[in-house]
Amino acid sequence: MNDVGIIGAGRIGQAMARTALRAGRSVTIANSRGPESLASVVSALGDGVSAVTVQEAATAGIVVIGVPWPRVQQALEGLEWSGQIVIDATNDFAPNDLNGKTSSEVVAGLVRGARVVKAANTLGAAVLGSDPHEGGGQRVIFLSGDDGDAKAEVISLFEDAGFFAIDLGALVTGGAMQQLGAPLSGVNLIRLA
């Protein structure tokens, strides 16, 4: 069972920490200001979460990128990737600036050596961080990626946290359905049992 490192301690990072904790994973969380700046965040998230440097968070088995889009490149600069699973939870608010690429393709280029899975970007932070059991069903979460084993690990993480995961296929085609302004952006579905 992979531990989860989170780069970005804002709303999405904290929501992903809650999700990982619900799934029974240990969590490290980091921001650009250093671990000492995260005392109140760690306290609010509770047991199972520790503050670390960005470099330390990037060594986890699963690493979540949860920083605002304009800071993604800077947040990932200088990090080394060797097989980690990277969950791209980002949204580019100006997708026309990507020269025809999806935001996930851009992220994949910044984390060469990692296995990228696009996930956790179609729901708002408050919804993502809340209990996914609602109305007798499970909240749906979408994901896409090119590495089957990496997707299986991410599906396991979300299912262990109570979500119903739907695999949209490859990173480019699935990512195009998930990014901001695309058909699945902001869609909050509940799978009824």
GROMACS elastic network, one bead per residue, 0.5 to 0.9 nm:
[ bonds ]
;  ai    aj funct       b0    kb
    1    25     6  0.74183   500
    1    61     6  0.86445   500
    1   153     6  0.84294   500
    1   157     6  0.87132   500
    2    25     6  0.70752   500
    2    26     6  0.82938   500
    2    60     6  0.74376   500
    2    61     6  0.50551   500
    2    62     6  0.62561   500
    2   153     6  0.80049   500
    2   157     6  0.85731   500
    3    20     6  0.84791   500
    3    25     6  0.55150   500
    3    26     6  0.51894   500
    3    27     6  0.61845   500
    3    28     6  0.81270   500
    3    60     6  0.58036   500
    3    61     6  0.56186   500
    3    62     6  0.63055   500
    3    63     6  0.85827   500
    4    17     6  0.80623   500
    4    20     6  0.69079   500
    4    25     6  0.66843   500
    4    26     6  0.62806   500
    4    28     6  0.64091   500
    4    29     6  0.84755   500
    4    57     6  0.78858   500
    4    60     6  0.56379   500
    4    61     6  0.63177   500
    4    63     6  0.57435   500
    4    64     6  0.73284   500
    5    17     6  0.86220   500
    5    26     6  0.85302   500
    5    27     6  0.57505   500
    5    29     6  0.58017   500
    5    30     6  0.78615   500
    5    52     6  0.89854   500
    5    54     6  0.87516   500
    5    56     6  0.79579   500
    5    58     6  0.62225   500
    5    59     6  0.73578   500
    5    60     6  0.51426   500
    5    61     6  0.75843   500
    5    62     6  0.62041   500
    5    64     6  0.62140   500
    5    65     6  0.88883   500
    6     9     6  0.73980   500
    6    13     6  0.61811   500
    6    14     6  0.85173   500
    6    16     6  0.77459   500
    6    17     6  0.73438   500
    6    27     6  0.74234   500
    6    28     6  0.61357   500
    6    30     6  0.61526   500
    6    31     6  0.85459   500
    6    54     6  0.82322   500
    6    57     6  0.59927   500
    6    58     6  0.76959   500
    6    60     6  0.86637   500
    6    62     6  0.84311   500
    6    63     6  0.56277   500
    6    65     6  0.63538   500
    6    66     6  0.69120   500
    7    13     6  0.70067   500
    7    28     6  0.87123   500
    7    29     6  0.61667   500
    7    30     6  0.50980   500
    7    31     6  0.60066   500
    7    32     6  0.85525   500
    7    53     6  0.88596   500
    7    54     6  0.61384   500
    7    57     6  0.65321   500
    7    58     6  0.74806   500
    7    63     6  0.72934   500
    7    64     6  0.60691   500
    7    65     6  0.52503   500
    7    66     6  0.58267   500
    7    67     6  0.68246   500
    7    75     6  0.76185   500
    7    76     6  0.87123   500
    8    11     6  0.85735   500
    8    12     6  0.77268   500
    8    13     6  0.52433   500
    8    14     6  0.81592   500
    8    29     6  0.70993   500
    8    30     6  0.58418   500
    8    32     6  0.77590   500
    8    54     6  0.85795   500
    8    64     6  0.82362   500
    8    65     6  0.66980   500
    8    68     6  0.83192   500
    8    75     6  0.83882   500
    9    12     6  0.73781   500
    9    14     6  0.57495   500
    9    17     6  0.89376   500
    9    29     6  0.65004   500
    9    30     6  0.62346   500
    9    31     6  0.57529   500
    9    38     6  0.78843   500
    9    41     6  0.76580   500
    9    66     6  0.73758   500
    9    67     6  0.77133   500
   10    13     6  0.52925   500
   10    14     6  0.60259   500
   10    15     6  0.84769   500
   10    31     6  0.85813   500
   10    66     6  0.75131   500
   10    67     6  0.72898   500
   10    68     6  0.87949   500
   11    14     6  0.52634   500
   11    15     6  0.60470   500
   11    16     6  0.86174   500
   11    66     6  0.83551   500
   11   124     6  0.89505   500
   11   125     6  0.57060   500
   11   126     6  0.77881   500
   11   129     6  0.88217   500
   12    16     6  0.60959   500
   12    17     6  0.85096   500
   12    66     6  0.56146   500
   12    67     6  0.76942   500
   12    89     6  0.77103   500
   12    90     6  0.87088   500
   12   120     6  0.84360   500
   12   121     6  0.85208   500
   12   124     6  0.79438   500
   12   125     6  0.51102   500
   12   126     6  0.84018   500
   12   128     6  0.79410   500
   12   129     6  0.80725   500
   13    16     6  0.51706   500
   13    17     6  0.61924   500
   13    18     6  0.87858   500
   13    29     6  0.77280   500
   13    30     6  0.89577   500
   13    64     6  0.75857   500
   13    65     6  0.77441   500
   13    67     6  0.74534   500
   13    89     6  0.88181   500
   13   125     6  0.84875   500
   14    18     6  0.63137   500
   14    19     6  0.86343   500
   14    29     6  0.83946   500
   14    41     6  0.79116   500
   14    45     6  0.75913   500
   14    66     6  0.87525   500
   14   125     6  0.81849   500
   14   129     6  0.74568   500
   15    18     6  0.51596   500
   15    19     6  0.62805   500
   15    20     6  0.87238   500
   15   125     6  0.56846   500
   15   126     6  0.70002   500
   15   127     6  0.83327   500
   15   128     6  0.58746   500
   15   130     6  0.77017   500
   16    20     6  0.60745   500
   16    21     6  0.84745   500
   16    64     6  0.77279   500
   16    66     6  0.82654   500
   16   120     6  0.79217   500
   16   125     6  0.83415   500
   16   128     6  0.72653   500
   16   129     6  0.64147   500
   17    20     6  0.51296   500
   17    21     6  0.60991   500
   17    22     6  0.85980   500
   17    26     6  0.89488   500
   17    27     6  0.64309   500
   17    28     6  0.82490   500
   17    29     6  0.77397   500
   17    45     6  0.75215   500
   17    49     6  0.77029   500
   17   129     6  0.79423   500
   18    21     6  0.50774   500
   18    22     6  0.61671   500
   18    23     6  0.86292   500
   18    45     6  0.69751   500
   18   128     6  0.86992   500
   18   129     6  0.56578   500
   18   130     6  0.78513   500
   18   161     6  0.89246   500
   19    22     6  0.51473   500
   19    23     6  0.63551   500
   19    24     6  0.89004   500
   19    25     6  0.89392   500
   19   128     6  0.74745   500
   19   129     6  0.59388   500
   19   130     6  0.79247   500
   19   131     6  0.83325   500
   19   157     6  0.82788   500
   19   158     6  0.73323   500
   19   160     6  0.89798   500
   19   161     6  0.57847   500
   19   162     6  0.86862   500
   20    24     6  0.64591   500
   20    25     6  0.53567   500
   20    26     6  0.73058   500
   20    27     6  0.69267   500
   20   157     6  0.68663   500
   20   158     6  0.78249   500
   20   160     6  0.85537   500
   20   161     6  0.67592   500
   21    24     6  0.50355   500
   21    25     6  0.53122   500
   21    26     6  0.66214   500
   21    27     6  0.70926   500
   21    45     6  0.88380   500
   21    47     6  0.87187   500
   21    48     6  0.69261   500
   21    49     6  0.80797   500
   21   161     6  0.77498   500
   22    25     6  0.75144   500
   22   131     6  0.85034   500
   22   160     6  0.73083   500
   22   162     6  0.78586   500
   23   156     6  0.86106   500
   23   157     6  0.60361   500
   23   158     6  0.70849   500
   23   159     6  0.76813   500
   23   162     6  0.76357   500
   24    48     6  0.86803   500
   24   157     6  0.87537   500
   24   160     6  0.75550   500
   24   161     6  0.77596   500
   25    48     6  0.76266   500
   25   157     6  0.82595   500
   26    47     6  0.89049   500
   26    48     6  0.51688   500
   26    49     6  0.63505   500
   26    50     6  0.85181   500
   27    48     6  0.60600   500
   27    50     6  0.64900   500
   27    51     6  0.86790   500
   27    57     6  0.87706   500
   27    60     6  0.87786   500
   28    48     6  0.83513   500
   28    49     6  0.55831   500
   28    51     6  0.56737   500
   28    52     6  0.62100   500
   28    53     6  0.89135   500
   28    56     6  0.81629   500
   28    57     6  0.58591   500
   28    60     6  0.80894   500
   29    35     6  0.81559   500
   29    38     6  0.83200   500
   29    42     6  0.82023   500
   29    49     6  0.71593   500
   29    50     6  0.63273   500
   29    51     6  0.50457   500
   29    52     6  0.60049   500
   29    53     6  0.78806   500
   29    54     6  0.78904   500
   29    56     6  0.89998   500
   29    57     6  0.63176   500
   30    33     6  0.82862   500
   30    34     6  0.67684   500
   30    35     6  0.63493   500
   30    38     6  0.77510   500
   30    50     6  0.87868   500
   30    51     6  0.58754   500
   30    52     6  0.53358   500
   30    53     6  0.53844   500
   30    54     6  0.51165   500
   30    55     6  0.85751   500
   30    56     6  0.82077   500
   30    57     6  0.63268   500
   31    34     6  0.58582   500
   31    35     6  0.72620   500
   31    37     6  0.82999   500
   31    38     6  0.79387   500
   31    51     6  0.87321   500
   31    52     6  0.83138   500
   31    53     6  0.71282   500
   31    54     6  0.63033   500
   31    67     6  0.86873   500
   31    75     6  0.84180   500
   32    35     6  0.87444   500
   32    53     6  0.80271   500
   32    54     6  0.70986   500
   32    75     6  0.72803   500
   33    36     6  0.79600   500
   33    37     6  0.62432   500
   33    38     6  0.84866   500
   33    53     6  0.87854   500
   34    37     6  0.58031   500
   34    38     6  0.74009   500
   34    51     6  0.81702   500
   34    52     6  0.71779   500
   34    53     6  0.58141   500
   34    54     6  0.78170   500
   35    38     6  0.54110   500
   35    39     6  0.74715   500
   35    50     6  0.85094   500
   35    53     6  0.59114   500
   35    54     6  0.87872   500
   36    39     6  0.60840   500
   36    51     6  0.75314   500
   36    52     6  0.85318   500
   37    40     6  0.78607   500
   37    41     6  0.85401   500
   37    51     6  0.86887   500
   38    41     6  0.51547   500
   38    42     6  0.60856   500
   38    43     6  0.84735   500
   38    50     6  0.88638   500
   38    51     6  0.62415   500
   38    52     6  0.88308   500
   39    42     6  0.52912   500
   39    43     6  0.60888   500
   39    44     6  0.86362   500
   39    50     6  0.89177   500
   39    51     6  0.75036   500
   40    44     6  0.60897   500
   40    45     6  0.86119   500
   41    44     6  0.51453   500
   41    45     6  0.61824   500
   41    46     6  0.86015   500
   41    51     6  0.86695   500
   42    45     6  0.51344   500
   42    46     6  0.60833   500
   42    47     6  0.81886   500
   42    49     6  0.60601   500
   42    50     6  0.62385   500
   42    51     6  0.66831   500
   43    46     6  0.52285   500
   43    47     6  0.80289   500
   43    49     6  0.85090   500
   45    48     6  0.82844   500
   45    49     6  0.67897   500
   46    49     6  0.63814   500
   46    50     6  0.89573   500
   47    50     6  0.82541   500
   51    57     6  0.86900   500
   52    55     6  0.80738   500
   52    56     6  0.59866   500
   52    57     6  0.63564   500
   53    56     6  0.51746   500
   53    57     6  0.63025   500
   53    58     6  0.86854   500
   54    57     6  0.50862   500
   54    58     6  0.62068   500
   54    75     6  0.79638   500
   54    76     6  0.85751   500
   54    79     6  0.83851   500
   55    58     6  0.52226   500
   55    59     6  0.69137   500
   55    78     6  0.86154   500
   55    79     6  0.63748   500
   55    80     6  0.83555   500
   56    59     6  0.54471   500
   56    60     6  0.74923   500
   57    60     6  0.58268   500
   57    63     6  0.69443   500
   57    64     6  0.88928   500
   58    61     6  0.83529   500
   58    62     6  0.82697   500
   58    63     6  0.59113   500
   58    64     6  0.85814   500
   58    76     6  0.89678   500
   58    79     6  0.71378   500
   58    80     6  0.78303   500
   58    81     6  0.77865   500
   58    84     6  0.81015   500
   58    86     6  0.88539   500
   59    62     6  0.82490   500
   59    63     6  0.76215   500
   59    80     6  0.84588   500
   59    81     6  0.80133   500
   59    82     6  0.88893   500
   59    84     6  0.73528   500
   60    63     6  0.59198   500
   60    84     6  0.70713   500
   60    85     6  0.85337   500
   61    83     6  0.83462   500
   61    84     6  0.53008   500
   61    85     6  0.62572   500
   61    86     6  0.85716   500
   62    84     6  0.59904   500
   62    86     6  0.58559   500
   62    87     6  0.71546   500
   62   150     6  0.89674   500
   62   153     6  0.84724   500
   62   154     6  0.81032   500
   63    84     6  0.70244   500
   63    85     6  0.60908   500
   63    87     6  0.60709   500
   63    88     6  0.86610   500
   64    85     6  0.84147   500
   64    86     6  0.57318   500
   64    88     6  0.62805   500
   64    89     6  0.68223   500
   65    72     6  0.77767   500
   65    75     6  0.86720   500
   65    76     6  0.86756   500
   65    86     6  0.70603   500
   65    87     6  0.61452   500
   65    88     6  0.53007   500
   65    89     6  0.58138   500
   65    90     6  0.67450   500
   66    69     6  0.87402   500
   66    72     6  0.84461   500
   66    87     6  0.86481   500
   66    88     6  0.73511   500
   66    89     6  0.56102   500
   66    90     6  0.60029   500
   67    70     6  0.82557   500
   67    71     6  0.63250   500
   67    72     6  0.60895   500
   67    75     6  0.76038   500
   67    89     6  0.82639   500
   67    90     6  0.67476   500
   68    71     6  0.55893   500
   68    72     6  0.65663   500
   68    90     6  0.66827   500
   68    91     6  0.74763   500
   68    92     6  0.81766   500
   69    72     6  0.52763   500
   69    73     6  0.82435   500
   69    90     6  0.61152   500
   69    91     6  0.60749   500
   69    92     6  0.53697   500
   69    93     6  0.74186   500
   69   103     6  0.89484   500
   70    73     6  0.74867   500
   70    74     6  0.84015   500
   70    92     6  0.79261   500
   71    74     6  0.54100   500
   71    75     6  0.59739   500
   71    76     6  0.86861   500
   72    75     6  0.51274   500
   72    76     6  0.62672   500
   72    77     6  0.86552   500
   72    90     6  0.82104   500
   72   107     6  0.78690   500
   72   110     6  0.88138   500
   73    76     6  0.53554   500
   73    77     6  0.61473   500
   73   107     6  0.80923   500
   73   110     6  0.69788   500
   74    77     6  0.52136   500
   74    78     6  0.87995   500
   75    78     6  0.86966   500
   75    79     6  0.87192   500
   76    79     6  0.58186   500
   76    80     6  0.89202   500
   76   110     6  0.69141   500
   76   111     6  0.73667   500
   77    80     6  0.88940   500
   77   110     6  0.79250   500
   79   111     6  0.79510   500
   80   111     6  0.77509   500
   80   112     6  0.84018   500
   80   113     6  0.79546   500
   80   114     6  0.88032   500
   81    84     6  0.63755   500
   81   111     6  0.63009   500
   81   112     6  0.65054   500
   81   114     6  0.52309   500
   81   115     6  0.89525   500
   82   112     6  0.82449   500
   82   114     6  0.57685   500
   82   115     6  0.88019   500
   83   113     6  0.57401   500
   83   115     6  0.61611   500
   84   113     6  0.77556   500
   84   115     6  0.61567   500
   84   116     6  0.85274   500
   84   150     6  0.86481   500
   85   114     6  0.58224   500
   85   116     6  0.59260   500
   85   117     6  0.71949   500
   85   150     6  0.59850   500
   85   151     6  0.86290   500
   85   153     6  0.83418   500
   85   154     6  0.82513   500
   86   108     6  0.87415   500
   86   111     6  0.80944   500
   86   114     6  0.63496   500
   86   115     6  0.58741   500
   86   117     6  0.61073   500
   86   118     6  0.82802   500
   86   150     6  0.86303   500
   87    90     6  0.89003   500
   87   115     6  0.85093   500
   87   116     6  0.59667   500
   87   118     6  0.56832   500
   87   119     6  0.61050   500
   87   120     6  0.79518   500
   87   154     6  0.78784   500
   88    91     6  0.86950   500
   88   103     6  0.89131   500
   88   104     6  0.67675   500
   88   107     6  0.72138   500
   88   108     6  0.87108   500
   88   116     6  0.67496   500
   88   117     6  0.60788   500
   88   119     6  0.60512   500
   88   120     6  0.76690   500
   88   121     6  0.76790   500
   89   117     6  0.87888   500
   89   118     6  0.63596   500
   89   119     6  0.54953   500
   89   120     6  0.50616   500
   89   122     6  0.83936   500
   90   103     6  0.78989   500
   90   104     6  0.83094   500
   90   107     6  0.89212   500
   90   118     6  0.83938   500
   90   119     6  0.85825   500
   90   120     6  0.81776   500
   90   121     6  0.58854   500
   90   179     6  0.85419   500
   91    94     6  0.88801   500
   91    95     6  0.86339   500
   91   103     6  0.71832   500
   91   121     6  0.64432   500
   91   122     6  0.85040   500
   91   179     6  0.62424   500
   91   180     6  0.59812   500
   92    95     6  0.55835   500
   92    97     6  0.88866   500
   92    98     6  0.88550   500
   92   102     6  0.89604   500
   92   103     6  0.63492   500
   92   179     6  0.74335   500
   92   180     6  0.66353   500
   93    96     6  0.88762   500
   93   180     6  0.66838   500
   93   181     6  0.87315   500
   94    97     6  0.58288   500
   94    98     6  0.80033   500
   94   180     6  0.85627   500
   95    98     6  0.57627   500
   95    99     6  0.85687   500
   95   100     6  0.84681   500
   95   101     6  0.84568   500
   95   102     6  0.75429   500
   95   103     6  0.73387   500
   95   179     6  0.82197   500
   95   180     6  0.74626   500
   95   181     6  0.84112   500
   96    99     6  0.68522   500
   96   100     6  0.73421   500
   96   101     6  0.89473   500
   97   100     6  0.80283   500
   97   101     6  0.89137   500
   98   101     6  0.53436   500
   98   102     6  0.68866   500
   98   103     6  0.71213   500
   98   106     6  0.78794   500
   99   102     6  0.87015   500
  101   104     6  0.80389   500
  101   105     6  0.61548   500
  101   106     6  0.70018   500
  101   172     6  0.81469   500
  101   176     6  0.87649   500
  102   105     6  0.52831   500
  102   106     6  0.67036   500
  102   107     6  0.89071   500
  102   171     6  0.87868   500
  102   172     6  0.65347   500
  102   173     6  0.87812   500
  102   175     6  0.64954   500
  102   176     6  0.59603   500
  102   179     6  0.74401   500
  103   106     6  0.50841   500
  103   107     6  0.63004   500
  103   108     6  0.86450   500
  103   175     6  0.76182   500
  103   176     6  0.83302   500
  103   179     6  0.72107   500
  104   108     6  0.59960   500
  104   109     6  0.85419   500
  104   116     6  0.78362   500
  104   117     6  0.82119   500
  104   118     6  0.65194   500
  104   171     6  0.69016   500
  104   172     6  0.72023   500
  104   175     6  0.62088   500
  104   176     6  0.84652   500
  104   179     6  0.84288   500
  105   108     6  0.50204   500
  105   109     6  0.62987   500
  105   110     6  0.88273   500
  105   171     6  0.74631   500
  105   172     6  0.67230   500
  105   175     6  0.83279   500
  106   109     6  0.52005   500
  106   110     6  0.65793   500
  107   110     6  0.50546   500
  107   111     6  0.64333   500
  107   112     6  0.88898   500
  107   116     6  0.79857   500
  108   111     6  0.52755   500
  108   112     6  0.62518   500
  108   113     6  0.88243   500
  108   114     6  0.77097   500
  108   115     6  0.78521   500
  108   116     6  0.60869   500
  109   112     6  0.56808   500
  111   114     6  0.56624   500
  111   115     6  0.82210   500
  111   116     6  0.80854   500
  112   115     6  0.81226   500
  115   145     6  0.80119   500
  115   146     6  0.78251   500
  115   147     6  0.65099   500
  115   150     6  0.64539   500
  115   151     6  0.89463   500
  116   144     6  0.86033   500
  116   145     6  0.61413   500
  116   146     6  0.75193   500
  116   147     6  0.77363   500
  116   150     6  0.76598   500
  116   151     6  0.86316   500
  116   171     6  0.78194   500
  117   143     6  0.65836   500
  117   144     6  0.55814   500
  117   146     6  0.75835   500
  117   147     6  0.80183   500
  117   150     6  0.71041   500
  117   151     6  0.63856   500
  117   154     6  0.76139   500
  117   171     6  0.69642   500
  117   175     6  0.89184   500
  118   121     6  0.75978   500
  118   142     6  0.81809   500
  118   143     6  0.53235   500
  118   144     6  0.52174   500
  118   145     6  0.63113   500
  118   171     6  0.68482   500
  118   174     6  0.80454   500
  118   175     6  0.62887   500
  118   178     6  0.80422   500
  119   122     6  0.75788   500
  119   141     6  0.73778   500
  119   142     6  0.60022   500
  119   144     6  0.68841   500
  119   154     6  0.84277   500
  119   175     6  0.86488   500
  119   178     6  0.81897   500
  120   123     6  0.63981   500
  120   124     6  0.86598   500
  120   125     6  0.87889   500
  120   128     6  0.71423   500
  120   141     6  0.68215   500
  120   142     6  0.72402   500
  120   143     6  0.75554   500
  121   124     6  0.75234   500
  121   125     6  0.86783   500
  121   128     6  0.88508   500
  121   142     6  0.85664   500
  121   178     6  0.73129   500
  121   179     6  0.74931   500
  121   180     6  0.84276   500
  121   185     6  0.77286   500
  121   186     6  0.83573   500
  122   128     6  0.89280   500
  122   141     6  0.78370   500
  122   142     6  0.75948   500
  122   178     6  0.62605   500
  122   179     6  0.73687   500
  122   180     6  0.76935   500
  122   184     6  0.66202   500
  122   187     6  0.65258   500
  122   188     6  0.79868   500
  123   126     6  0.81893   500
  123   127     6  0.62071   500
  123   128     6  0.57660   500
  123   141     6  0.79888   500
  123   185     6  0.74752   500
  123   186     6  0.54242   500
  123   187     6  0.68663   500
  123   188     6  0.65490   500
  124   127     6  0.54066   500
  124   128     6  0.60444   500
  124   129     6  0.85974   500
  124   186     6  0.71011   500
  124   188     6  0.89575   500
  125   129     6  0.59550   500
  125   130     6  0.84844   500
  126   129     6  0.53673   500
  126   130     6  0.62405   500
  127   130     6  0.52758   500
  127   131     6  0.80335   500
  127   132     6  0.79363   500
  127   188     6  0.84072   500
  128   131     6  0.80311   500
  128   132     6  0.76756   500
  128   141     6  0.88632   500
  129   132     6  0.82761   500
  130   133     6  0.87557   500
  131   134     6  0.75976   500
  131   138     6  0.89933   500
  131   139     6  0.85680   500
  131   161     6  0.82263   500
  131   162     6  0.74453   500
  131   163     6  0.86816   500
  132   137     6  0.81666   500
  132   138     6  0.55106   500
  132   140     6  0.80804   500
  132   161     6  0.77891   500
  132   162     6  0.57412   500
  132   163     6  0.56361   500
  132   164     6  0.85619   500
  132   190     6  0.84771   500
  133   136     6  0.67021   500
  133   137     6  0.55680   500
  133   139     6  0.62693   500
  133   162     6  0.66332   500
  133   163     6  0.75189   500
  133   190     6  0.83421   500
  134   137     6  0.53097   500
  134   138     6  0.60304   500
  134   139     6  0.69298   500
  134   190     6  0.71682   500
  134   192     6  0.88956   500
  135   138     6  0.80721   500
  135   190     6  0.79660   500
  135   192     6  0.77874   500
  136   190     6  0.88824   500
  136   191     6  0.87058   500
  136   192     6  0.63614   500
  136   193     6  0.69796   500
  137   190     6  0.59132   500
  137   191     6  0.52802   500
  137   193     6  0.56324   500
  138   162     6  0.67063   500
  138   163     6  0.55760   500
  138   164     6  0.58149   500
  138   189     6  0.83826   500
  138   190     6  0.53043   500
  138   191     6  0.51665   500
  138   192     6  0.66101   500
  138   193     6  0.79604   500
  139   162     6  0.78428   500
  139   163     6  0.53352   500
  139   164     6  0.60298   500
  139   165     6  0.85411   500
  139   188     6  0.72144   500
  139   189     6  0.58381   500
  139   191     6  0.62091   500
  139   192     6  0.88899   500
  140   163     6  0.58546   500
  140   165     6  0.57943   500
  140   166     6  0.70579   500
  140   188     6  0.70788   500
  140   189     6  0.54155   500
  140   190     6  0.56843   500
  140   191     6  0.64106   500
  141   158     6  0.78218   500
  141   163     6  0.64261   500
  141   164     6  0.61305   500
  141   166     6  0.62167   500
  141   167     6  0.87804   500
  141   188     6  0.83644   500
  141   189     6  0.81768   500
  142   164     6  0.85933   500
  142   165     6  0.58290   500
  142   167     6  0.61240   500
  142   168     6  0.67309   500
  142   174     6  0.86680   500
  142   178     6  0.75791   500
  142   184     6  0.83481   500
  143   151     6  0.76796   500
  143   154     6  0.82978   500
  143   155     6  0.80577   500
  143   165     6  0.72272   500
  143   166     6  0.63265   500
  143   167     6  0.51818   500
  143   168     6  0.59218   500
  143   169     6  0.78343   500
  143   171     6  0.85183   500
  143   174     6  0.71990   500
  143   175     6  0.78811   500
  143   178     6  0.80568   500
  144   151     6  0.72186   500
  144   166     6  0.85590   500
  144   167     6  0.57189   500
  144   168     6  0.50999   500
  144   169     6  0.51779   500
  144   170     6  0.55176   500
  144   171     6  0.50155   500
  144   172     6  0.81066   500
  144   173     6  0.80646   500
  144   174     6  0.50720   500
  144   175     6  0.62117   500
  144   178     6  0.86316   500
  145   148     6  0.74202   500
  145   150     6  0.77971   500
  145   151     6  0.63644   500
  145   167     6  0.83818   500
  145   168     6  0.81269   500
  145   169     6  0.63353   500
  145   172     6  0.77916   500
  145   174     6  0.74275   500
  145   175     6  0.79677   500
  146   150     6  0.82780   500
  146   151     6  0.79573   500
  146   169     6  0.74399   500
  146   171     6  0.55553   500
  146   172     6  0.85341   500
  147   150     6  0.53247   500
  147   151     6  0.62752   500
  147   152     6  0.87160   500
  147   170     6  0.83693   500
  147   171     6  0.89373   500
  148   151     6  0.51212   500
  148   152     6  0.61555   500
  148   153     6  0.87502   500
  149   152     6  0.50155   500
  149   153     6  0.63445   500
  149   154     6  0.87620   500
  150   153     6  0.51684   500
  150   154     6  0.63426   500
  150   155     6  0.86071   500
  151   154     6  0.50556   500
  151   155     6  0.59711   500
  151   156     6  0.84496   500
  151   167     6  0.79146   500
  152   155     6  0.50247   500
  152   156     6  0.60885   500
  152   157     6  0.86386   500
  153   156     6  0.50603   500
  153   157     6  0.62703   500
  153   158     6  0.88445   500
  154   158     6  0.63289   500
  154   159     6  0.85004   500
  154   165     6  0.89657   500
  155   158     6  0.52809   500
  155   159     6  0.59340   500
  155   160     6  0.83555   500
  155   163     6  0.88419   500
  155   164     6  0.84871   500
  155   165     6  0.59481   500
  155   166     6  0.82011   500
  155   167     6  0.81978   500
  156   159     6  0.50842   500
  156   160     6  0.58237   500
  156   161     6  0.84158   500
  156   165     6  0.86781   500
  157   160     6  0.52702   500
  157   161     6  0.63537   500
  157   162     6  0.89382   500
  157   163     6  0.89338   500
  158   162     6  0.64177   500
  158   163     6  0.53652   500
  158   164     6  0.73580   500
  158   165     6  0.67376   500
  159   164     6  0.59631   500
  159   165     6  0.66034   500
  160   163     6  0.74265   500
  164   190     6  0.83821   500
  164   191     6  0.71066   500
  167   170     6  0.87395   500
  167   174     6  0.81341   500
  168   171     6  0.83299   500
  168   173     6  0.77580   500
  168   175     6  0.81364   500
  168   177     6  0.82100   500
  168   178     6  0.89461   500
  169   172     6  0.85530   500
  169   173     6  0.69442   500
  169   174     6  0.55256   500
  169   175     6  0.87758   500
  170   173     6  0.55679   500
  170   174     6  0.55568   500
  170   175     6  0.76343   500
  171   174     6  0.53314   500
  171   175     6  0.52325   500
  171   176     6  0.80355   500
  172   175     6  0.51343   500
  172   176     6  0.60202   500
  172   177     6  0.88245   500
  173   176     6  0.52110   500
  173   177     6  0.67038   500
  174   177     6  0.52100   500
  174   178     6  0.64071   500
  174   179     6  0.88501   500
  175   179     6  0.59882   500
  176   179     6  0.56307   500
  176   180     6  0.87517   500
  176   182     6  0.66708   500
  176   183     6  0.87429   500
  177   180     6  0.86162   500
  177   181     6  0.87188   500
  177   182     6  0.51782   500
  177   183     6  0.56762   500
  177   184     6  0.58001   500
  177   185     6  0.75390   500
  178   181     6  0.82281   500
  178   182     6  0.58707   500
  178   183     6  0.69763   500
  178   184     6  0.52000   500
  178   185     6  0.54431   500
  178   186     6  0.87813   500
  179   182     6  0.54903   500
  179   183     6  0.83675   500
  179   184     6  0.76533   500
  179   185     6  0.60717   500
  180   183     6  0.85713   500
  180   184     6  0.83341   500
  180   185     6  0.53897   500
  180   186     6  0.80231   500
  181   184     6  0.81120   500
  181   185     6  0.59882   500
  181   186     6  0.86167   500
  182   185     6  0.54550   500
  182   186     6  0.89656   500
  183   186     6  0.85408   500
  183   187     6  0.80608   500
  184   187     6  0.53161   500
  184   188     6  0.86951   500
  185   188     6  0.88583   500
